[in-house]
Amino acid sequence: MSVYKRGENYYIDFWFKKVRVRESIGPSKKDAEKVIAKRKTEIIENKYLDIRKDPDPINSMTLQKIMLNGRRPIRRPLPVTGKSTF
């Protein structure tokens, strides 16, 4: 994790899950150091990029159906039950 100056602005640069992250902070080196400290804390607490620990079960079931069928499930109206009115 590093802080560097390019032109008039300071930037932060670090790697997260094999992806390089670079952010422009502004003209203050002190602010850039605060932001990089905040990012380190978020990564340690698993809050960086709003990581969810367990996926939404409805979306995961829909995803499984998409993977099996290759398309989204079709919503069909429920059949009418009971006596006919004829």
C-alpha positions in Angstrom: 0.0 0.0 0.0 1.4 3.3 -1.0 0.7 7.0 -1.2 2.2 9.0 -4.1 1.9 12.4 -5.7 1.3 12.9 -9.4 0.9 16.4 -10.6 -1.0 18.3 -7.9 -2.9 15.4 -6.5 -2.1 12.5 -4.2 -3.1 8.9 -5.0 -3.2 5.7 -3.1 -2.2 2.4 -4.6 -2.7 -1.2 -3.3 -3.7 -4.7 -4.3 -6.9 -6.4 -3.1 -7.7 -10.0 -4.1 -5.2 -10.0 -7.0 -6.7 -6.7 -8.4 -4.8 -3.4 -8.3 -6.7 -0.6 -6.8 -5.7 3.1 -7.4 -7.7 6.0 -6.1 -7.2 9.8 -6.5 -7.5 11.5 -3.1 -6.7 15.2 -3.7 -4.0 17.8 -2.9 -3.5 16.8 0.7 -1.0 14.1 1.7 -2.5 13.9 5.2 -5.9 13.0 3.7 -4.4 10.4 1.5 -2.7 8.8 4.5 -6.0 8.8 6.4 -7.8 7.1 3.5 -5.2 4.4 3.0 -5.3 3.7 6.8 -9.1 3.4 6.5 -8.8 1.0 3.5 -6.4 -1.2 5.5 -8.9 -1.3 8.4 -11.8 -2.1 6.0 -9.8 -5.0 4.4 -8.9 -6.4 7.8 -12.5 -6.3 9.0 -13.9 -7.7 5.7 -15.9 -4.6 5.1 -14.0 -3.4 2.0 -16.3 -3.4 -1.1 -19.2 -4.3 1.3 -18.4 -8.0 1.3 -21.4 -10.1 2.3 -20.7 -13.4 4.1 -23.8 -15.4 3.0 -25.5 -14.9 -0.3 -29.2 -14.1 -0.7 -30.9 -17.6 -0.9 -33.5 -16.5 -3.5 -30.9 -15.1 -5.8 -28.7 -18.2 -5.5 -31.6 -20.5 -6.4 -32.4 -18.4 -9.4 -28.8 -18.5 -10.4 -28.8 -22.3 -10.1 -31.8 -22.5 -12.4 -30.2 -20.2 -14.9 -27.0 -22.4 -14.8 -29.0 -25.6 -15.3 -31.4 -24.3 -18.0 -29.4 -21.5 -19.6 -32.3 -19.0 -19.1 -34.3 -17.4 -16.3 -37.4 -19.3 -15.0 -40.7 -18.2 -16.5 -43.4 -17.0 -14.1 -46.6 -18.6 -15.0 -50.0 -17.9 -13.5 -51.1 -20.4 -10.9 -53.8 -22.9 -12.0 -57.4 -22.2 -10.8 -58.6 -24.8 -8.4 -62.1 -25.5 -7.1 -65.5 -26.0 -8.8 -66.3 -24.6 -12.1 -69.0 -22.0 -12.4 -70.6 -23.4 -15.5 
